């Protein structure tokens, strides 16, 4: 997240996390997201396209210019493209999800973002 921030990338958090854990989760991050869209606030759970639409609206970014990175095949990888976002599946155990763009570590994300800007 620090590397993305250094690249001047707007960071949004879209989460199905319950309210009681939200602040704790934010406190664990090395940088604060520009935007947080919590299911407990908006009423939509990922993979509902409306939760991704809200994040894009708050970030003032077109869906095709946004990248969703998440560890859930259904909620993140399949959910985000339903609204037009690009998606990358975080697959720390290298389970080999066929047909998916995967990374084992978030450390790979800045280079993906950098390539998409070219």
C-alpha positions as CSV (number, residue, x, y, z in Angstrom):
1,X,0.0,0.0,0.0
2,X,2.9,2.3,0.7
3,X,4.3,1.7,-2.8
4,X,0.9,2.4,-4.4
5,X,0.6,5.6,-2.4
6,X,4.1,6.6,-3.5
7,X,2.8,6.2,-7.1
8,X,0.0,8.6,-6.3
9,X,-2.6,5.8,-6.7
10,X,-5.9,6.4,-4.9
11,X,-6.6,3.5,-2.6
12,X,-10.1,2.4,-1.8
13,X,-11.2,-0.2,0.6
14,X,-14.3,-2.2,-0.2
15,X,-15.2,-4.7,2.5
16,X,-17.9,-7.0,3.8
17,X,-16.3,-6.8,7.3
18,X,-18.7,-6.3,10.2
19,X,-18.7,-2.9,11.9
20,X,-17.0,-4.0,15.2
21,X,-13.8,-4.9,13.3
22,X,-13.6,-1.9,10.9
23,X,-11.5,0.4,13.0
24,X,-9.2,-2.4,14.0
25,X,-8.7,-3.3,10.3
26,X,-7.9,0.3,9.4
27,X,-5.4,0.5,12.2
28,X,-3.5,-2.4,10.8
29,X,-2.9,-0.7,7.4
30,X,0.3,1.1,6.7
31,X,-1.6,3.9,4.9
32,X,-5.2,5.1,5.1
33,X,-7.4,4.4,2.1
34,X,-8.8,7.5,0.4
35,X,-12.2,5.9,0.6
36,X,-13.8,3.1,2.6
37,X,-17.0,1.4,1.5
38,X,-18.2,-0.9,4.2
39,X,-21.1,-3.2,3.6
40,X,-22.5,-2.4,7.0
41,X,-22.8,1.3,6.0
42,X,-24.1,1.0,2.5
43,X,-26.2,-2.1,2.8
44,X,-24.6,-4.1,-0.1
45,X,-22.4,-7.1,0.2
46,X,-19.7,-7.9,-2.4
47,X,-20.2,-9.2,-5.1
48,X,-23.1,-6.8,-5.5
49,X,-22.0,-4.4,-8.3
50,X,-23.5,-1.4,-6.3
51,X,-20.7,-1.6,-3.7
52,X,-18.1,-1.4,-6.4
53,X,-20.0,1.4,-8.1
54,X,-20.0,3.4,-4.8
55,X,-16.3,3.0,-4.4
56,X,-15.7,4.2,-8.0
57,X,-18.1,7.1,-7.4
58,X,-16.3,8.2,-4.2
59,X,-12.9,7.9,-5.8
60,X,-14.1,9.7,-8.9
61,X,-12.7,7.0,-11.2
62,X,-14.2,5.1,-14.1
63,X,-14.6,1.4,-13.4
64,X,-12.4,0.5,-16.3
65,X,-9.6,2.5,-14.7
66,X,-9.9,0.8,-11.3
67,X,-8.3,-2.5,-10.1
68,X,-9.9,-4.6,-7.4
69,X,-7.5,-6.8,-5.5
70,X,-9.0,-9.4,-3.2
71,X,-8.8,-12.9,-1.9
72,X,-12.3,-14.1,-2.6
73,X,-13.0,-15.7,-6.0
74,X,-16.7,-14.9,-5.8
75,X,-16.8,-11.6,-3.9
76,X,-13.7,-10.0,-5.4
77,X,-12.5,-11.6,-8.6
78,X,-15.9,-12.3,-10.1
79,X,-17.8,-9.4,-8.3
80,X,-15.7,-6.5,-9.5
81,X,-15.8,-7.3,-13.2
82,X,-19.6,-7.4,-13.0
83,X,-19.3,-3.6,-12.7
84,X,-16.5,-3.2,-15.2
85,X,-13.5,-3.2,-12.9
86,X,-10.3,-5.1,-13.6
87,X,-9.6,-7.8,-10.9
88,X,-6.7,-9.6,-9.5
89,X,-7.0,-12.5,-7.1
90,X,-4.7,-12.7,-4.1
91,X,-3.7,-16.3,-4.0
92,X,-1.1,-16.6,-1.2
93,X,-1.1,-20.4,-1.3
94,X,-0.7,-20.6,-5.1
95,X,-3.8,-22.8,-5.4
96,X,-3.8,-22.2,-9.2
97,X,-7.2,-20.7,-10.0
98,X,-7.4,-21.2,-13.7
99,X,-8.4,-18.3,-15.9
100,X,-7.6,-15.8,-13.2
101,X,-5.1,-13.1,-12.9
102,X,-3.4,-14.0,-9.6
103,X,-0.7,-12.7,-7.4
104,X,0.9,-14.4,-4.3
105,X,1.7,-11.1,-2.6
106,X,0.4,-7.5,-2.6
107,X,4.0,-6.6,-3.4
108,X,3.2,-7.4,-7.1
109,X,0.4,-4.9,-7.4
110,X,2.4,-1.7,-8.0
111,X,4.0,-3.2,-11.1
112,X,0.6,-4.3,-12.4
113,X,-0.7,-0.8,-11.8
114,X,2.4,0.8,-13.4
115,X,2.0,-1.4,-16.5
116,X,-1.7,-0.5,-16.9
117,X,-0.8,3.2,-16.9
118,X,1.4,2.8,-20.0
